[in-house]
Amino acid sequence: MKTPWPLLLLAGVLAGCPLPNHHLALRIRDTIPETHEGLSLAWYQTVGVELEPGNHVELVHNGHVFDMLEEEIRAARSSIHILLYIWRPGHPSDRIIQALRERHPGVACRVLVDPLGSIRFEDSVGPELVAAGCEVRMFRPLQGTISTLNLKRFQSRLHRKLVVRDGISGMTGGWGIWKSWIGEGRKPDEWRDANIWVQGPAARGLQLAFAQNWQEAGGGMLPAEAFPEPMPTPGEARAGFVTHTGAPVLTNAERMTLLAIASAKKRLWIANSYFIPTGAIQDMLIAKAKAGVDVRVLTPGRHHDIPPVHEGQRATYARLLENGVRIWEYEVSMMHSKSLLVDDRLSMVGSTNLDPLALSAEEGSLVVDDPELAAQLARAFEEDLQHSVEIRWDSWRRRGLFKRLSEGVTVLFGKYL
């Protein structure tokens, strides 16, 4: 009798073997150019986005996201667009709604949220925004999805986080409007997160992402003034916003991550809140580690907000650790960042997680070629390591059989169901 393929997969996982890669899995074996123009061309032909010059960028950590959001609202002269996965009632919400009430006359306010993450939004937050003169829409409402048992549509959520001001500046990252983002990410109830603000040509990509999701939610075309010609900025960063959505085989999220990894020659530091990378990504991380690149991964530890995902991420540790990848778990709160640092120039910050569900969601990340931002991201990463515990291969390999079983089953559940 022929053994069913799901049992073969399960046996492979429990035996410590890596999950098989799809026969069409992307591999980037080329040497990525180091010149600005060559690097930009590599991004353009891989994900369709160039790294345009003339941007000013700033990292925005943790609770400072609300300061920046309020500044953007009060500085708006034509439009303020907000797109979020999580917007829930509470003090941060009250603060932002008040700023929207006090915005300059004539500033169009458009808000788009995902109903799965924005609990109680329609009962309280939504009506207040409407009263403040905002046009408010929900992305892929759950009612019809649940009644028709459309699991794929239920999973395909709006996970992007964007604010765009007048089409000339904006912010993205892992933030949401809720109590978890208050503080500095050093206490159990304060999430650690990374966000990035940009002014310049790259803001046009954020606006385009908003416009496309807005249309799907029933909104109209944005007016021409929402896409002004890029204005000169004091910044010298080259940047581009990479969007991605669900795909049956290969998503832009995977293309983007693989290209960033392939670019690394000395350093590759990854902070990711839901770290269950595909086989192709694991292969490239291992190849870089074996080539002498300093490969480090920072993930959530004991304060993970989704315990099954924590188990799933730990199922990937053995193969990576055994092959030279170093892994830390953040110990003082939930680590919610989604950032990646390559060498001394290339940074990536956004909403993109590295788990199977993220590959079917609407995501986005800002890619920046700028030594100054890379240095800032490196300092933040090193500071986070001081609040983390390194997982070492010599002790990890001795964990019990029950832990190995639970980790393997979690990965299979997330990947194949």
C-alpha positions as CSV (number, residue, x, y, z in Angstrom):
1,M,0.0,0.0,0.0
2,K,1.4,3.4,-1.0
3,T,1.9,5.8,2.0
4,P,-0.2,9.0,1.7
5,W,2.0,12.1,1.0
6,P,0.8,13.9,4.2
7,L,2.1,11.1,6.3
8,L,5.5,11.3,4.5
9,L,5.6,15.0,5.2
10,L,4.8,14.5,8.8
11,A,7.5,11.8,9.1
12,G,10.0,14.1,7.6
13,V,9.3,16.9,10.0
14,L,9.4,14.7,13.0
15,A,12.6,13.2,11.9
16,G,14.1,16.7,11.8
17,C,14.2,17.0,7.9
18,P,13.4,20.3,6.3
19,L,10.0,20.7,4.6
20,P,10.3,20.1,0.8
21,N,10.6,23.1,-1.4
22,H,8.1,23.7,-4.2
23,H,9.8,22.8,-7.5
24,L,9.2,26.4,-8.6
25,A,10.8,28.0,-5.5
26,L,12.8,31.0,-6.4
27,R,16.6,30.9,-5.9
28,I,18.7,34.1,-6.4
29,R,22.2,32.9,-7.1
30,D,23.5,36.1,-8.9
31,T,25.9,38.4,-7.2
32,I,23.9,41.6,-6.5
33,P,25.6,44.8,-7.7
34,E,26.8,47.2,-5.0
35,T,26.4,50.4,-7.0
36,H,23.3,52.4,-6.4
37,E,22.1,52.0,-9.9
38,G,22.9,48.3,-10.1
39,L,21.1,47.6,-6.8
40,S,18.1,49.6,-7.9
41,L,17.9,47.7,-11.2
42,A,18.0,44.4,-9.2
43,W,15.0,45.5,-7.2
44,Y,13.2,46.7,-10.2
45,Q,13.5,43.5,-12.1
46,T,12.7,41.3,-9.1
47,V,9.7,43.2,-7.5
48,G,9.0,46.0,-10.0
49,V,10.1,48.8,-7.7
50,E,13.1,51.1,-8.2
51,L,15.1,52.7,-5.3
52,E,14.6,56.3,-6.2
53,P,16.9,59.0,-4.8
54,G,15.9,62.2,-2.9
55,N,14.1,60.8,0.1
56,H,14.3,61.8,3.8
57,V,13.7,58.9,6.2
58,E,13.4,58.5,9.9
59,L,13.0,55.4,12.2
60,V,10.0,55.7,14.5
61,H,10.1,53.3,17.4
62,N,7.2,52.1,19.6
63,G,5.0,54.8,21.2
64,H,6.6,57.6,19.2
65,V,4.4,56.3,16.3
66,F,1.5,58.3,17.8
67,D,3.5,61.5,17.9
68,M,4.4,61.1,14.2
69,L,0.9,60.2,13.2
70,E,-0.5,63.3,15.0
71,E,2.2,65.5,13.3
72,E,1.2,64.2,9.9
73,I,-2.5,64.8,10.5
74,R,-1.9,68.4,11.7
75,A,0.5,69.2,8.9
76,A,-1.9,67.9,6.2
77,R,-3.2,70.5,3.7
78,S,-5.1,68.4,1.1
79,S,-5.5,64.8,2.4
80,I,-4.7,62.4,5.1
81,H,-5.1,58.7,4.4
82,I,-4.9,56.0,7.1
83,L,-4.8,52.2,6.4
84,L,-4.5,49.8,9.3
85,Y,-5.0,46.2,10.4
86,I,-5.6,47.1,14.0
87,W,-7.5,50.2,15.2
88,R,-9.3,49.6,18.5
89,P,-10.9,51.9,21.1
90,G,-8.8,53.4,23.8
91,H,-6.5,56.3,24.6
92,P,-4.4,56.2,21.4
93,S,-7.6,56.1,19.3
94,D,-9.1,59.1,21.2
95,R,-5.9,61.0,20.6
96,I,-5.8,60.4,16.9
97,I,-9.5,61.1,16.4
98,Q,-9.1,64.4,18.3
99,A,-6.3,65.4,15.9
100,L,-8.5,64.5,12.9
101,R,-11.3,66.7,14.3
102,E,-8.8,69.6,14.5
103,R,-7.2,69.1,11.1
104,H,-7.1,72.0,8.7
105,P,-10.4,72.9,6.9
106,G,-10.8,71.2,3.5
107,V,-8.4,68.3,4.2
108,A,-9.9,65.1,3.0
109,C,-9.7,62.2,5.5
110,R,-10.0,58.6,4.3
111,V,-9.7,55.7,6.6
112,L,-9.5,52.0,5.7
113,V,-9.2,49.2,8.3
114,D,-9.4,45.4,8.4
115,P,-12.3,44.1,10.4
116,L,-10.5,41.0,11.7
117,G,-7.8,43.1,13.5
118,S,-10.0,46.1,14.4
119,I,-12.2,44.7,17.1
120,R,-15.1,46.9,18.1
121,F,-14.2,49.4,15.4
122,E,-17.6,49.6,13.8
123,D,-19.4,50.0,17.1
124,S,-17.3,52.9,18.5
125,V,-14.3,54.2,16.5
126,G,-15.9,54.2,13.1
127,P,-18.9,56.4,14.0
128,E,-16.5,58.9,15.7
129,L,-14.4,59.1,12.6
130,V,-17.5,59.7,10.5
131,A,-18.6,62.4,12.8
132,A,-15.1,64.0,12.4
133,G,-15.8,64.2,8.6
134,C,-13.8,61.1,7.5
135,E,-14.8,58.7,4.9
136,V,-14.5,55.2,6.5
137,R,-14.4,51.8,4.8
138,M,-13.9,48.2,5.9
139,F,-11.7,45.9,3.9
140,R,-13.2,42.5,2.9
141,P,-16.0,42.4,5.5
142,L,-16.2,39.2,7.4
143,Q,-20.0,38.6,7.3
144,G,-20.2,37.1,3.8
145,T,-16.9,35.4,4.3
146,I,-18.1,33.5,7.4
147,S,-21.5,32.6,6.0
148,T,-20.0,31.1,2.8
149,L,-17.1,29.4,4.6
150,N,-14.6,31.2,2.3
151,L,-11.5,30.3,4.2
152,K,-9.1,31.8,1.6
153,R,-10.9,35.1,1.7
154,F,-10.9,35.0,5.5
155,Q,-7.1,34.5,5.5
156,S,-6.5,37.2,2.9
157,R,-6.5,40.2,5.2
158,L,-5.3,43.8,5.0
159,H,-2.1,43.6,7.1
160,R,-0.5,46.8,5.8
161,K,0.0,49.8,8.1
162,L,0.1,53.2,6.3
163,V,-0.5,56.8,6.8
164,V,0.0,59.2,3.8
165,R,0.0,63.0,4.1
166,D,-0.8,65.0,1.0
167,G,0.9,62.4,-1.2
168,I,4.3,63.7,-0.2
169,S,5.1,61.9,3.1
170,G,4.0,58.8,5.0
171,M,4.8,56.1,7.5
172,T,4.7,52.3,7.5
173,G,5.8,49.5,9.8
174,G,4.2,47.2,12.3
175,W,2.2,49.7,14.3
176,G,-1.5,49.8,15.1
177,I,-3.7,52.2,17.0
178,W,-4.1,50.4,20.3
179,K,-2.7,50.3,23.8
180,S,0.0,47.7,22.9
181,W,2.0,50.4,21.0
182,I,2.2,52.8,24.0
183,G,5.6,53.0,25.7
184,E,9.1,51.8,24.7
185,G,8.6,48.0,24.3
186,R,10.5,47.2,27.5
187,K,7.5,46.0,29.6
188,P,5.3,42.9,29.1
189,D,2.3,45.0,28.0
190,E,4.2,47.3,25.7
191,W,5.0,45.8,22.3
192,R,8.5,46.4,20.7
193,D,8.0,47.6,17.2
194,A,9.9,49.4,14.3
195,N,8.3,51.9,11.9
196,I,9.7,54.2,9.3
197,W,8.7,57.7,8.1
198,V,9.5,58.9,4.6
199,Q,9.2,62.1,2.7
200,G,10.0,62.2,-1.0
201,P,9.4,60.1,-4.2
202,A,8.9,56.8,-2.2
203,A,5.8,58.3,-0.6
204,R,4.1,57.9,-3.9
205,G,4.3,54.1,-3.5
206,L,2.6,54.3,-0.2
207,Q,-0.2,56.4,-1.7
208,L,-0.6,53.9,-4.6
209,A,-1.0,51.0,-2.1
210,F,-3.7,52.9,-0.3
211,A,-5.5,53.8,-3.5
212,Q,-5.6,50.2,-4.7
213,N,-6.9,48.9,-1.4
214,W,-9.3,51.8,-1.2
215,Q,-10.8,50.9,-4.6
216,E,-11.3,47.3,-3.7
217,A,-13.2,48.4,-0.5
218,G,-15.6,50.4,-2.7
219,G,-13.9,53.8,-2.6
220,G,-13.5,56.1,-5.6
221,M,-10.4,57.1,-7.5
222,L,-8.2,59.5,-5.6
223,P,-8.0,63.0,-7.1
224,A,-4.9,64.1,-9.0
225,E,-3.6,66.2,-6.1
226,A,-3.2,63.0,-4.1
227,F,-0.3,62.2,-6.5
228,P,1.8,65.4,-6.7
229,E,5.2,65.6,-8.4
230,P,7.9,64.7,-5.9
231,M,9.2,67.7,-4.0
232,P,12.9,68.3,-3.2
233,T,13.8,67.0,0.3
234,P,16.9,67.4,2.5
235,G,17.4,63.6,2.4
236,E,19.7,61.6,0.2
237,A,18.2,58.2,0.8
238,R,17.2,56.0,-2.1
239,A,14.0,54.2,-1.4
240,G,11.0,52.3,-2.8
241,F,7.8,50.8,-1.3
242,V,7.3,47.1,-2.1
243,T,3.7,45.8,-1.9
244,H,2.6,42.2,-2.0
245,T,-0.5,40.2,-2.0
246,G,-1.5,36.5,-2.0
247,A,-0.3,34.3,-4.8
248,P,-0.5,30.6,-5.4
249,V,3.2,29.9,-5.9
250,L,5.5,32.9,-5.4
251,T,4.6,36.3,-3.7
252,N,6.4,39.6,-3.8
253,A,7.1,39.1,-0.1
254,E,9.2,36.1,-0.9
255,R,10.9,37.8,-3.8
256,M,11.7,40.8,-1.7
257,T,13.1,38.8,1.2
258,L,15.2,36.5,-1.0
259,L,16.7,39.5,-2.9
260,A,17.6,41.3,0.4
261,I,19.3,38.1,1.7
262,A,21.1,37.6,-1.6
263,S,22.5,41.2,-1.3
264,A,24.3,40.5,2.0
265,K,28.1,40.2,1.9
266,K,29.1,41.0,5.5
267,R,26.0,41.3,7.7
268,L,22.4,40.1,7.6
269,W,20.3,41.0,10.7
270,I,16.6,40.1,10.7
271,A,14.0,41.1,13.3
272,N,10.6,39.4,12.6
273,S,7.6,38.8,14.9
274,Y,6.3,35.7,13.1
275,F,9.3,33.9,11.9
276,I,8.4,30.7,10.0
277,P,10.4,31.1,6.8
278,T,9.9,29.1,3.7
279,G,12.4,26.4,2.7
280,A,13.9,28.7,0.0
281,I,14.5,31.5,2.6
282,Q,16.0,29.0,5.0
283,D,18.3,27.7,2.3
284,M,19.6,31.2,1.5
285,L,20.1,32.1,5.2
286,I,22.2,29.0,5.6
287,A,24.2,29.6,2.4
288,K,25.0,33.1,3.6
289,A,26.1,31.9,7.1
290,K,28.3,29.3,5.5
291,A,29.8,32.0,3.3
292,G,30.9,33.9,6.4
293,V,28.1,36.5,6.5
294,D,27.1,37.5,10.1
295,V,23.5,36.1,10.0
296,R,21.4,37.0,13.1
297,V,17.6,36.5,13.7
298,L,15.7,38.2,16.5
299,T,12.3,36.7,17.2
300,P,9.7,37.0,20.0
301,G,10.2,34.9,23.2
302,R,8.0,34.1,26.1
303,H,5.7,37.1,25.6
304,H,4.6,35.9,22.1
305,D,1.0,37.0,21.5
306,I,0.2,33.8,19.5
307,P,1.7,30.7,21.3
308,P,1.2,28.3,18.3
309,V,3.2,30.5,16.1
310,H,5.9,30.6,18.7
311,E,6.0,26.8,18.6
312,G,6.1,27.0,14.8
313,Q,9.0,29.4,14.7
314,R,10.9,27.2,17.1
315,A,10.5,24.3,14.6
316,T,12.8,26.1,12.2
317,Y,15.6,26.7,14.8
318,A,17.4,23.3,14.6
319,R,18.3,23.4,10.9
320,L,19.3,27.1,11.0
321,L,21.3,26.8,14.3
322,E,23.1,23.7,13.1
323,N,24.2,25.5,10.0
324,G,25.6,28.7,11.5
325,V,22.6,31.1,11.8
326,R,22.4,32.8,15.2
327,I,19.0,33.3,16.8
328,W,17.8,35.4,19.7
329,E,14.5,35.6,21.5
330,Y,13.3,38.9,22.9
331,E,12.4,38.4,26.5
332,V,10.9,41.6,28.0
333,S,7.8,42.0,25.8
334,M,6.2,41.0,22.5
335,M,8.7,41.8,19.7
336,H,6.5,42.9,16.8
337,S,9.1,44.4,14.4
338,K,9.5,43.4,10.8
339,S,12.9,44.8,9.8
340,L,15.9,43.5,7.9
341,L,19.4,45.0,7.7
342,V,22.0,44.2,5.0
343,D,25.6,45.2,5.4
344,D,26.1,48.9,6.0
345,R,23.5,50.4,3.5
346,L,20.3,48.4,2.9
347,S,17.4,48.5,5.3
348,M,13.9,47.1,5.1
349,V,11.0,48.1,7.5
350,G,7.3,47.3,7.1
351,S,4.5,45.0,7.9
352,T,5.8,41.8,6.2
353,N,6.0,38.8,8.5
354,L,7.8,35.6,7.5
355,D,5.1,33.0,8.3
356,P,2.7,31.2,5.9
357,L,-0.3,33.4,6.6
358,A,1.6,36.5,5.7
359,L,2.1,35.2,2.2
360,S,-1.7,35.4,1.6
361,A,-2.2,38.9,3.1
362,E,-1.9,42.4,1.8
363,E,1.6,43.6,3.0
364,G,4.1,46.3,2.3
365,S,7.7,47.3,3.2
366,L,9.9,50.3,2.6
367,V,13.3,49.4,1.2
368,V,16.0,52.0,1.8
369,D,19.6,52.3,0.5
370,D,21.1,54.7,3.0
371,P,24.2,54.3,5.3
372,E,22.8,56.6,8.0
373,L,19.5,54.7,8.4
374,A,21.3,51.4,8.3
375,A,23.5,52.6,11.2
376,Q,20.4,53.6,13.2
377,L,18.8,50.3,12.6
378,A,21.9,48.5,13.6
379,R,22.1,50.4,16.9
380,A,18.4,49.5,17.6
381,F,19.0,45.9,16.8
382,E,22.1,45.7,19.1
383,E,20.1,47.4,21.9
384,D,17.3,44.8,21.5
385,L,19.8,42.0,21.8
386,Q,20.6,43.2,25.3
387,H,17.1,42.4,26.3
388,S,17.1,39.0,24.5
389,V,18.4,35.5,25.1
390,E,20.5,33.7,22.5
391,I,19.4,30.2,21.5
392,R,22.5,28.1,21.2
393,W,22.7,24.9,19.2
394,D,24.5,22.8,21.8
395,S,21.6,23.2,24.2
396,W,18.8,23.4,21.7
397,R,19.6,20.0,20.2
398,R,18.9,18.4,23.6
399,R,15.3,19.6,23.9
400,G,12.7,16.9,24.6
401,L,10.8,14.8,22.1
402,F,7.4,16.3,23.1
403,K,8.7,19.8,22.1
404,R,9.9,18.5,18.8
405,L,6.5,16.9,18.0
406,S,4.5,20.0,18.9
407,E,6.7,22.3,16.9
408,G,6.5,20.0,13.8
409,V,2.7,19.6,13.9
410,T,2.3,23.4,14.3
411,V,4.4,24.0,11.1
412,L,2.3,21.5,9.1
413,F,-0.9,22.9,10.3
414,G,0.0,26.4,9.2
415,K,1.6,25.4,5.9
416,Y,-0.9,22.9,4.5
417,L,-4.4,23.6,6.0
